[in-house]
Amino acid sequence: MSLTDRIATGVKASLGGNLVNSLANGLLMVVLARYLLTPSEFGLLHYALSIIGVVAILGTLGVPSSAARYVTELAETTPGQVRHVVRFSLGIVVLLSLIVGAAIAVGSPIIADRLDEPGLAPLLVLGAGYVVCNTLRTSFGRLFQSVNRVAWSGRLTAISGITRLTAAIGLVLAGFGAAGALGGYVVGFAVTALVGGVVFYRGSYSSFPRTTEMADGLRRRILEYSVPLTATRGANVLDKRIDTVLVGIFLTPAAVGFYTIAKQVSEFGSIPAQSLGYTISPTVGEQSAREDRSRARRVYEASLRHVLLLYVPGMVGLILVAGPVVAYVFGPEYDGAAPVLQVMAGFMLVNAVNKVTSDGLDFLGRARERAIVKTITAVANFLLNLVLIPRIGVVGAAIATVITYTVYTVANVYIIHEELELNVASIGRLLVATTGIAVVMGAVVRVLLPMVTGLVTLLLVVGVGVAVWAALATLGGLLDVKRIRAVLT
């Protein structure tokens, strides 16, 4: 299979899995927010998930990503060591996740008391299962990525979404409330981890040759490389979770619900970029390892161009339709999420650019630099949240996220430019042309907005905007319809 075909196959598989997972997650959010939970219960659920997510970083310490890097490298050079890397990394993350999970469960009453939210305690107890099962799910996803079986990473993502959706709704309908919804997450992760473990063992692990001993220093190298990855992941969790925790501390669980909805909608929009980035990252690293930097550069630049072409107009469109989206999808009780979503449209753009950039740095061996930048911007995000949330409310959390994530993304692009020597002038010209398309498309959508009276008319207006974007991009020679159709089919 050629490199282009492999990337296309990986993108389709990863995109499919992420779409299923995100659609399931979106449907779960709508059902819980609109029909099964009150705004306070919905916010309390995501308050608990954010606290668990902050602590859960200690359950892996960057080991899965470090192991993935060495599996990719050793599969090409010394495949007999791959089994040792897999066993060592899984042993470490299982031990860590069990310790962290137990600590969350034992400390749940203390955490709930300190935050003055007694309803958090039973949810945090379930956090033990969340940490262990999610750690294993993530580890197997990374291992599939490392051996270029991205299709199975996509399948695991889809399985996780579907099982989480059905289990959570079932448990809430059975009368378990927000705790039942969180239990659905645990069930979904557990099923996914089980399937991933069985398939990886039979289809990948067993295909590598056996060797009696692990190479000298390999354990140390895995752990050493996990240190910057831990810093990056920790900073990433701090960046993505601590704002929700602070909204809960300074404001109310209902405000957490508003912020969660806005952030989830903006992240849903990043699915195509996430799938593309997940697929090209090991390829960029692989070509670089073979000292074919020009090919690695072409792969990354093509990905970045497509992301800018899609997401600059997407950001403009989301700013315009944020109000109707919140009102007609989640209900009028969540109107407070609309201004937050307008700000988070900027996050959707920079997040998409980062999705095709950041993982590639890990595979290029530049994890340390990314970790430094991520740590600095995560701390800045925390400090900005402390300043803005008490003064301007939940919108302040969104502003802090957009500012700091933009700085982080620009820094990552600069680092990969140092590594691959990007054609900055060409990317700049594309950005100017794409901005022009976004302005025209936005003007059309703005004229049609008064006609929106419900979900159907909202979808029609969005469809018109997409058609205008596609027509202008095609006429301007920026969008190759035949090539896109070939990739998707």
PLY file of the C-alpha trace (Angstrom):
ply
format ascii 1.0
element vertex 489
property float x
property float y
property float z
element edge 488
property int vertex1
property int vertex2
end_header
0.00 0.00 0.00
1.38 3.43 -0.93
1.92 6.14 1.67
-1.00 8.17 0.27
-3.34 5.19 0.34
-2.27 4.31 3.87
-2.94 7.83 5.11
-6.31 7.93 3.31
-7.32 4.58 4.80
-6.23 5.68 8.25
-8.06 9.00 7.99
-11.30 7.31 6.93
-11.09 4.76 9.73
-10.14 7.27 12.40
-12.67 9.80 11.13
-15.40 7.18 11.15
-14.59 6.12 14.69
-14.35 9.69 15.94
-17.61 10.61 14.22
-19.45 7.70 15.81
-17.92 8.48 19.20
-18.65 12.19 18.99
-22.17 11.68 17.68
-22.81 9.26 20.53
-21.31 11.72 22.99
-23.32 14.59 21.51
-26.53 12.57 21.62
-25.79 11.61 25.21
-25.26 15.26 26.14
-28.50 16.34 24.47
-30.54 13.53 26.04
-29.08 14.12 29.50
-29.30 17.91 29.33
-32.70 18.20 27.70
-34.63 15.21 29.02
-33.05 13.23 31.87
-31.10 15.61 34.13
-31.67 19.11 35.44
-29.09 21.81 34.54
-27.63 21.47 38.06
-27.37 17.66 37.80
-25.87 17.91 34.33
-23.33 20.44 35.55
-22.50 18.33 38.63
-21.78 15.33 36.40
-19.27 17.28 34.33
-17.84 18.94 37.42
-17.01 15.44 38.70
-15.63 14.35 35.31
-13.31 17.36 35.27
-11.98 16.64 38.75
-11.43 12.98 37.86
-9.75 13.99 34.61
-7.28 16.26 36.41
-6.24 13.49 38.80
-6.27 10.72 36.16
-3.06 12.01 34.54
-1.22 10.32 37.42
-2.61 7.00 36.19
-0.41 6.95 33.07
2.37 9.55 33.43
2.85 9.68 29.65
3.94 6.02 29.47
1.46 4.95 26.70
2.68 7.68 24.33
6.31 6.95 25.13
5.75 3.23 24.52
4.02 4.05 21.21
7.04 6.04 20.07
9.42 3.14 20.82
7.13 0.51 19.30
7.05 2.52 16.05
10.82 2.87 16.09
11.71 -0.68 17.15
9.25 -2.34 14.77
11.47 -1.03 11.95
14.84 -1.82 13.55
14.66 -4.49 16.28
11.15 -6.01 16.28
12.15 -8.57 18.89
12.01 -5.83 21.53
8.43 -4.78 20.81
6.85 -7.38 23.11
9.01 -6.19 25.99
7.97 -2.57 25.44
4.27 -3.52 25.38
4.46 -5.66 28.53
6.51 -3.13 30.46
4.31 -0.17 29.57
1.03 -1.96 30.31
2.36 -3.18 33.65
3.31 0.36 34.64
-0.03 1.96 33.67
-2.12 -0.76 35.34
-0.23 -0.31 38.60
-0.42 3.49 38.47
-4.12 3.59 37.56
-5.05 1.23 40.39
-3.22 3.40 42.92
-4.75 6.63 41.60
-8.24 5.12 41.36
-8.10 3.92 44.93
-6.90 7.34 46.11
-9.85 9.08 44.40
-12.38 6.69 45.92
-10.95 6.99 49.43
-10.59 10.76 49.24
-14.01 11.45 47.68
-15.73 12.61 50.91
-12.87 14.99 51.69
-12.86 16.48 48.16
-16.65 16.92 48.17
-16.51 18.58 51.59
-13.69 20.97 50.62
-15.58 22.02 47.46
-18.86 22.33 49.40
-20.64 20.01 46.94
-21.80 16.87 48.81
-23.33 15.49 45.63
-19.81 15.01 44.23
-18.88 12.23 46.69
-20.71 9.27 45.06
-19.59 10.40 41.62
-15.95 10.54 42.68
-16.16 7.01 44.10
-17.02 5.85 40.58
-13.95 7.75 39.45
-11.80 4.79 40.49
-13.29 2.62 37.77
-13.16 5.53 35.32
-9.41 5.99 35.81
-8.49 2.30 35.47
-10.69 1.52 32.48
-9.96 4.73 30.61
-6.23 4.23 31.12
-6.37 0.78 29.49
-8.60 2.04 26.68
-6.18 4.87 25.90
-3.15 2.57 26.09
-4.49 0.10 23.54
-5.53 2.93 21.23
-1.98 4.26 21.31
-0.52 0.81 20.69
-2.71 0.31 17.63
-1.57 3.71 16.38
2.07 2.79 16.92
1.84 -0.29 14.67
-0.10 1.68 12.01
-3.37 -0.14 12.67
-5.25 3.13 12.90
-8.41 1.40 11.67
-8.63 -0.46 14.97
-7.99 2.73 16.92
-11.02 4.12 15.13
-13.09 1.04 15.90
-12.22 1.24 19.59
-13.26 4.88 19.63
-16.61 3.97 18.07
-17.16 1.08 20.49
-16.43 3.37 23.42
-18.96 5.94 22.27
-21.77 3.50 21.58
-21.41 1.49 24.78
-21.08 4.65 26.86
-24.25 6.09 25.31
-26.39 3.00 25.86
-25.05 2.23 29.36
-25.37 5.81 30.61
-28.94 6.29 29.38
-29.94 2.89 30.70
-28.51 3.56 34.16
-30.10 7.02 34.37
-33.49 5.62 33.34
-33.03 2.95 36.02
-33.06 5.75 38.58
-29.37 6.29 39.30
-29.28 9.91 38.13
-25.92 11.60 37.51
-24.11 8.66 39.14
-25.71 6.37 36.56
-24.47 8.60 33.75
-20.93 8.42 35.12
-21.30 4.66 35.52
-22.09 4.53 31.80
-18.68 6.06 31.08
-17.02 3.34 33.16
-18.92 0.57 31.37
-18.04 2.02 27.96
-14.34 2.27 28.76
-14.26 -1.24 30.27
-15.83 -2.87 27.21
-13.51 -0.95 24.89
-10.40 -1.90 26.87
-11.40 -5.58 26.82
-11.99 -5.62 23.06
-8.80 -3.65 22.41
-6.68 -5.97 24.56
-7.94 -9.14 22.88
-7.59 -7.79 19.32
-4.15 -6.26 19.89
-2.82 -9.46 21.43
-4.09 -11.68 18.63
-3.46 -9.38 15.69
-0.31 -7.44 16.59
1.47 -8.51 19.75
1.70 -12.18 18.79
3.12 -11.32 15.36
6.35 -9.89 16.77
9.22 -12.31 17.45
10.08 -13.40 20.98
13.35 -12.48 22.66
14.44 -13.60 26.07
15.64 -10.27 27.46
14.77 -6.63 27.17
17.57 -4.52 25.71
19.79 -2.76 28.23
18.56 0.72 29.00
15.25 0.35 27.14
13.15 0.60 30.31
15.05 3.71 31.30
14.58 5.28 27.86
10.83 4.63 27.92
10.49 6.18 31.36
12.78 9.10 30.51
10.84 9.94 27.34
7.60 9.69 29.30
8.72 12.58 31.51
8.21 15.37 28.94
5.11 13.57 27.70
3.79 13.52 31.26
4.45 17.23 31.53
2.66 17.81 28.24
-0.30 15.63 29.19
-0.44 17.13 32.65
-0.38 20.62 31.21
-2.97 19.58 28.64
-5.27 18.24 31.34
-4.69 21.37 33.40
-5.49 23.41 30.31
-8.64 21.49 29.38
-10.04 20.48 32.76
-9.03 23.00 35.36
-11.13 25.74 33.77
-14.25 23.62 34.29
-13.23 22.92 37.88
-12.72 26.64 38.50
-16.10 27.47 36.97
-17.62 25.04 39.45
-15.68 26.55 42.36
-16.40 30.21 41.57
-19.87 29.88 40.05
-22.47 27.07 40.09
-22.94 23.54 38.69
-25.38 25.05 36.16
-22.59 27.34 34.90
-20.41 24.25 34.54
-23.15 22.84 32.30
-23.11 25.98 30.11
-19.34 25.86 29.76
-19.30 22.12 29.07
-21.87 22.43 26.28
-19.90 25.21 24.57
-16.62 23.37 24.86
-18.05 20.04 23.68
-19.66 21.64 20.62
-16.38 23.34 19.66
-14.45 20.10 20.19
-17.01 18.18 18.12
-16.12 20.45 15.23
-12.48 19.36 15.50
-13.20 15.71 14.66
-11.87 15.75 11.06
-8.64 17.44 12.15
-8.21 15.02 15.04
-8.57 12.04 12.71
-6.11 13.51 10.21
-3.56 14.36 12.88
-3.86 10.97 14.57
-3.15 9.27 11.23
-0.31 11.41 9.88
1.68 11.71 13.14
3.43 8.31 13.02
3.88 8.75 9.25
5.64 12.10 9.72
7.86 10.52 12.36
8.52 7.46 10.20
9.56 9.53 7.15
11.72 11.74 9.34
13.41 8.67 10.87
14.24 7.56 7.32
15.78 11.02 6.76
13.13 11.89 4.17
12.30 15.29 5.63
10.91 16.66 2.37
8.26 13.94 2.28
7.43 14.48 5.93
7.07 18.20 5.20
4.70 17.58 2.27
2.49 15.33 4.41
2.24 17.90 7.19
1.76 20.92 4.91
-1.04 19.23 2.98
-2.79 18.44 6.26
-2.39 21.98 7.57
-3.72 23.49 4.34
-6.88 21.37 4.47
-7.42 22.26 8.14
-7.16 26.00 7.48
-9.43 25.76 4.45
-12.10 24.00 6.52
-11.84 25.65 9.92
-11.41 29.36 9.22
-14.87 29.49 7.60
-16.12 27.02 10.22
-15.14 29.42 12.99
-17.04 32.28 11.36
-20.10 30.10 10.85
-20.14 28.88 14.46
-19.95 32.45 15.80
-23.04 33.34 13.76
-25.20 30.30 14.58
-24.17 29.80 18.23
-27.43 31.18 19.63
-29.80 29.05 17.53
-27.65 25.93 18.06
-27.93 26.21 21.85
-31.62 27.15 21.82
-32.87 24.49 19.42
-30.54 21.62 20.35
-30.18 21.85 24.12
-33.19 23.96 25.06
-33.82 27.49 26.38
-32.60 26.53 29.88
-29.07 26.58 28.45
-29.18 30.00 26.73
-26.27 31.03 28.93
-24.04 28.76 26.82
-24.53 30.80 23.61
-22.03 33.65 24.27
-19.55 31.07 25.57
-19.89 29.08 22.35
-19.23 32.19 20.25
-15.92 32.70 22.02
-15.10 28.99 21.82
-15.40 29.11 18.03
-11.85 30.50 18.14
-10.79 27.49 20.19
-12.24 25.19 17.52
-9.89 26.71 14.91
-6.67 26.64 16.92
-7.54 23.21 18.34
-7.92 21.86 14.80
-4.50 23.23 13.78
-2.99 21.75 16.91
-4.56 18.34 16.23
-2.45 17.94 13.08
0.67 19.36 14.73
1.22 18.33 18.34
1.32 14.52 18.07
3.73 14.82 15.16
6.21 16.56 17.46
6.19 13.53 19.77
7.01 11.20 16.88
9.72 13.62 15.70
11.37 13.46 19.12
10.47 17.08 20.04
8.26 16.18 23.00
10.48 18.11 25.42
9.98 21.45 23.65
6.24 20.87 23.36
6.09 20.01 27.05
7.79 23.27 28.01
5.41 25.38 25.92
2.38 23.44 27.12
3.35 23.83 30.75
3.83 27.59 30.40
0.51 28.12 28.60
-1.37 25.82 30.97
-0.16 27.82 33.96
-1.08 31.02 32.13
-4.55 29.60 31.44
-4.99 28.77 35.12
-3.97 32.28 36.17
-6.18 33.93 33.54
-9.13 31.86 34.72
-8.52 33.00 38.28
-8.67 36.61 37.09
-11.47 36.45 34.50
-14.05 34.01 35.93
-14.84 36.06 39.08
-15.07 39.25 36.98
-16.97 38.28 33.82
-18.31 34.84 34.65
-18.25 31.74 32.49
-17.35 33.71 29.34
-14.07 34.58 31.06
-13.11 30.91 31.14
-13.68 30.70 27.39
-11.58 33.81 26.72
-8.71 32.43 28.80
-8.85 29.12 26.91
-8.77 30.75 23.47
-5.88 33.10 24.31
-3.60 30.50 25.85
-4.40 27.73 23.36
-3.64 30.08 20.47
-0.20 30.79 21.92
0.40 27.05 22.42
-0.65 26.17 18.88
1.47 28.89 17.26
4.47 27.68 19.25
3.91 24.08 18.13
3.70 25.12 14.49
6.95 27.06 14.92
8.68 24.02 16.43
7.56 21.77 13.58
8.68 24.49 11.15
12.15 24.33 12.70
12.12 20.56 12.15
10.66 20.43 8.61
11.24 23.95 7.16
7.68 24.71 6.08
6.75 26.88 3.09
5.47 29.79 5.17
4.66 32.03 2.18
2.41 29.41 0.59
0.59 28.79 3.87
0.15 32.56 4.33
-1.40 32.97 0.88
-3.81 30.14 1.58
-4.81 31.75 4.89
-5.58 35.06 3.17
-7.68 33.36 0.48
-9.51 31.24 3.06
-10.30 34.31 5.14
-11.88 35.94 2.09
-14.07 32.89 1.54
-15.07 32.93 5.21
-16.13 36.59 5.01
-18.37 36.00 1.98
-19.87 32.83 3.45
-20.47 34.60 6.76
-22.28 37.46 5.05
-24.66 35.01 3.36
-25.36 33.15 6.62
-25.93 36.45 8.46
-28.59 37.49 5.95
-30.40 34.14 6.33
-30.30 33.94 10.15
-33.63 35.78 10.73
-35.34 32.92 8.85
-34.26 30.36 11.48
-37.32 29.27 13.48
-36.32 25.76 14.51
-33.86 22.93 14.06
-34.84 22.19 10.44
-34.42 25.78 9.26
-31.15 26.02 11.20
-29.79 23.00 9.35
-30.93 24.50 6.03
-29.08 27.76 6.73
-25.94 25.82 7.74
-26.28 23.79 4.54
-26.41 26.96 2.45
-23.28 28.22 4.20
-21.45 24.97 3.47
-22.52 25.13 -0.19
-21.24 28.70 -0.54
-17.93 27.70 1.06
-17.53 24.65 -1.20
-18.37 26.63 -4.34
-15.94 29.45 -3.58
-13.16 27.10 -2.51
-13.57 25.02 -5.66
-13.75 28.02 -7.99
-10.68 29.48 -6.29
-8.75 26.27 -6.91
-8.31 25.61 -3.19
-10.54 22.55 -2.99
-9.95 19.54 -5.25
-13.34 17.82 -5.25
-12.15 14.78 -7.22
-9.27 14.18 -4.85
-11.49 14.55 -1.77
-14.00 12.12 -3.24
-11.21 9.64 -4.00
-9.90 9.83 -0.41
-13.35 9.37 1.13
-14.31 6.47 -1.12
0 1
1 2
2 3
3 4
4 5
5 6
6 7
7 8
8 9
9 10
10 11
11 12
12 13
13 14
14 15
15 16
16 17
17 18
18 19
19 20
20 21
21 22
22 23
23 24
24 25
25 26
26 27
27 28
28 29
29 30
30 31
31 32
32 33
33 34
34 35
35 36
36 37
37 38
38 39
39 40
40 41
41 42
42 43
43 44
44 45
45 46
46 47
47 48
48 49
49 50
50 51
51 52
52 53
53 54
54 55
55 56
56 57
57 58
58 59
59 60
60 61
61 62
62 63
63 64
64 65
65 66
66 67
67 68
68 69
69 70
70 71
71 72
72 73
73 74
74 75
75 76
76 77
77 78
78 79
79 80
80 81
81 82
82 83
83 84
84 85
85 86
86 87
87 88
88 89
89 90
90 91
91 92
92 93
93 94
94 95
95 96
96 97
97 98
98 99
99 100
100 101
101 102
102 103
103 104
104 105
105 106
106 107
107 108
108 109
109 110
110 111
111 112
112 113
113 114
114 115
115 116
116 117
117 118
118 119
119 120
120 121
121 122
122 123
123 124
124 125
125 126
126 127
127 128
128 129
129 130
130 131
131 132
132 133
133 134
134 135
135 136
136 137
137 138
138 139
139 140
140 141
141 142
142 143
143 144
144 145
145 146
146 147
147 148
148 149
149 150
150 151
151 152
152 153
153 154
154 155
155 156
156 157
157 158
158 159
159 160
160 161
161 162
162 163
163 164
164 165
165 166
166 167
167 168
168 169
169 170
170 171
171 172
172 173
173 174
174 175
175 176
176 177
177 178
178 179
179 180
180 181
181 182
182 183
183 184
184 185
185 186
186 187
187 188
188 189
189 190
190 191
191 192
192 193
193 194
194 195
195 196
196 197
197 198
198 199
199 200
200 201
201 202
202 203
203 204
204 205
205 206
206 207
207 208
208 209
209 210
210 211
211 212
212 213
213 214
214 215
215 216
216 217
217 218
218 219
219 220
220 221
221 222
222 223
223 224
224 225
225 226
226 227
227 228
228 229
229 230
230 231
231 232
232 233
233 234
234 235
235 236
236 237
237 238
238 239
239 240
240 241
241 242
242 243
243 244
244 245
245 246
246 247
247 248
248 249
249 250
250 251
251 252
252 253
253 254
254 255
255 256
256 257
257 258
258 259
259 260
260 261
261 262
262 263
263 264
264 265
265 266
266 267
267 268
268 269
269 270
270 271
271 272
272 273
273 274
274 275
275 276
276 277
277 278
278 279
279 280
280 281
281 282
282 283
283 284
284 285
285 286
286 287
287 288
288 289
289 290
290 291
291 292
292 293
293 294
294 295
295 296
296 297
297 298
298 299
299 300
300 301
301 302
302 303
303 304
304 305
305 306
306 307
307 308
308 309
309 310
310 311
311 312
312 313
313 314
314 315
315 316
316 317
317 318
318 319
319 320
320 321
321 322
322 323
323 324
324 325
325 326
326 327
327 328
328 329
329 330
330 331
331 332
332 333
333 334
334 335
335 336
336 337
337 338
338 339
339 340
340 341
341 342
342 343
343 344
344 345
345 346
346 347
347 348
348 349
349 350
350 351
351 352
352 353
353 354
354 355
355 356
356 357
357 358
358 359
359 360
360 361
361 362
362 363
363 364
364 365
365 366
366 367
367 368
368 369
369 370
370 371
371 372
372 373
373 374
374 375
375 376
376 377
377 378
378 379
379 380
380 381
381 382
382 383
383 384
384 385
385 386
386 387
387 388
388 389
389 390
390 391
391 392
392 393
393 394
394 395
395 396
396 397
397 398
398 399
399 400
400 401
401 402
402 403
403 404
404 405
405 406
406 407
407 408
408 409
409 410
410 411
411 412
412 413
413 414
414 415
415 416
416 417
417 418
418 419
419 420
420 421
421 422
422 423
423 424
424 425
425 426
426 427
427 428
428 429
429 430
430 431
431 432
432 433
433 434
434 435
435 436
436 437
437 438
438 439
439 440
440 441
441 442
442 443
443 444
444 445
445 446
446 447
447 448
448 449
449 450
450 451
451 452
452 453
453 454
454 455
455 456
456 457
457 458
458 459
459 460
460 461
461 462
462 463
463 464
464 465
465 466
466 467
467 468
468 469
469 470
470 471
471 472
472 473
473 474
474 475
475 476
476 477
477 478
478 479
479 480
480 481
481 482
482 483
483 484
484 485
485 486
486 487
487 488
